[in-house]
Amino acid sequence: MPLHPVMSPIMKAWVNLRSVNITNPTTTADYFASQWVDPSDIFSVLLLLGPEIVQQAVAQLAGRAITPVAFSFGWVAYSAKALLSMIGDGRLMPETDMLNTLVIGADSKHVRTASSWILGRLLRDLDDRYDKEMEGEESHVPPSQSVSARPGFTEKEKGISHQQGKPWEALRISVYQVINQDGHNHGVPHCDWVWYSGFVVILGQLVIAMLPWVLYGQWGTFLITAYGNFLALLSGSLPQWRKEKWSCPRNGGATVTLTQGNGSRHAVVILGEKKAGLDLEILARGTRTSAPSRVTRLAAALLAIQWIGLLITADGLAIDTWYLLGIGALGSIQNVIAAGARRSPSALGVHIRDIGQPIRGNRVADVLKAAERQYPGLGMSLVPIFFPGSMRVQPSEFDFWRAANERQMGPNRFGTRIDNLPPPPQSSTIQMAADVPEHDLINTEEKHI
């Protein structure tokens, strides 16, 4: 068999130098050379690897009519996984990979552990931005060594040196507001470079696949690449993805805080807007996900069958496999980048803007006090999150926190707390006792005896 033109010059030289027999290999060197000339079996094996990466890439980019996730290794295995999900729990979206993401209602004080992929990625990306801003900050001074903790000692005596850098922030609360204007449809993501990269990579794959067709008349590589990308676009564009990704009302919600809780140095507050924005408290658990229709289940089954057929077809291609390996590797790179890239909130379908007034300080208690002063109810909702064992304050702050606690325990637009109900009027108590029949009172006394 003549040496294949697509083989690298180095590989050609090595084969010629060794004069190995790649047509009917008999020695170890022959087998190695034959495999490296046309690794026909490895591509079909690689198609079964990495379904999680494919799922996360689709989860990142889904939301519009077309989801541009390129054909890559792992799509066959993912199609089987998606079919199993359709038969079972009916969910295509993965669980959040940002563990312990909490959603705290500023008014209701309810705390939910988010399972939403969107909220987890939103907090992750905003946390990354915050961490980048705080590069080069001063070292943290433990409370036991702080100047305020030991009055009477100078900083020099305490061994504390002044550092040149950004001040240490024990906690930063970033405040965002919902964008309520044309061109920002909540639950519809804006297109960014990650989204467009899918189409660029697909086009590049098709160009590479055309080379053996143009040069040698071999059209099998182009057929597999084109049909693989067609199936990938269909699989990622099922309407079920959009239903699950933003499974909540889109007519506004209450003010909420996203954070990982005690030990985290960042919290994201999204101010509620009437009749605009996603209801993030409901989105946190994704309880409004509609079950997949019969059409969706049938489509998942047909796609799985088509992917298996593509796997069998690719396994039969004994030539030009280096082209397929390059095409699959290019698609996998796009999948990995799409699955892990940091994106703006609007690219996630959550259209919010930073108001540019973060609440921050070198003591968590001071930050919560400032938050409560600026947004009544917000600081109190975060006290049990960042101080699970209760927060201690100085006598000078008693009046402030007493008033804040009274606001929290008092009636609001939701009503009155059942653990703080006012006592019934005296006349009502007497009337209630009078309404009890005499035999019921006797039975009650006998039970007590």
URSUL-V82307 format. One line per field, one symbol per residue. ss: DSSP state (h for helix, s for strand, l for the rest). A space follows every 50 residues. Layout:
ss = ???
//
This chain:
ss = llllllllhhhhhhhhhhlllllllllhhhhhhhhhhllllhhhhhllll hhhhhhhhhhhlllllllllllllhhhhhhhhhhhhhlllllllllllll lsssslllllssslllhhhhhhhhhhhhhhhhhlllslllllhhhllhhh llllhhhhlllllllsllllssssssssllllllllllllllhhhhhhhh hhhhhhhhhhhhhhhhlllhhhhhhhhhhhhhhhhhllhhhhhhhlllll sssllssssllllllsssssslssllsllhhhhllllllllllhhhhhhh hhhhhhhhhhhhhhhlllllhhhhhhhhhhhhhhhhhhhhllllhhhhll lsssllllsssllhhhhhhhhhhhlllhhhhhhhhhllllllllhhhhhh hhhhhhhhhllsllsllhhhlllllhhhhhhhhhlllhhhhhhhhhhhl
//
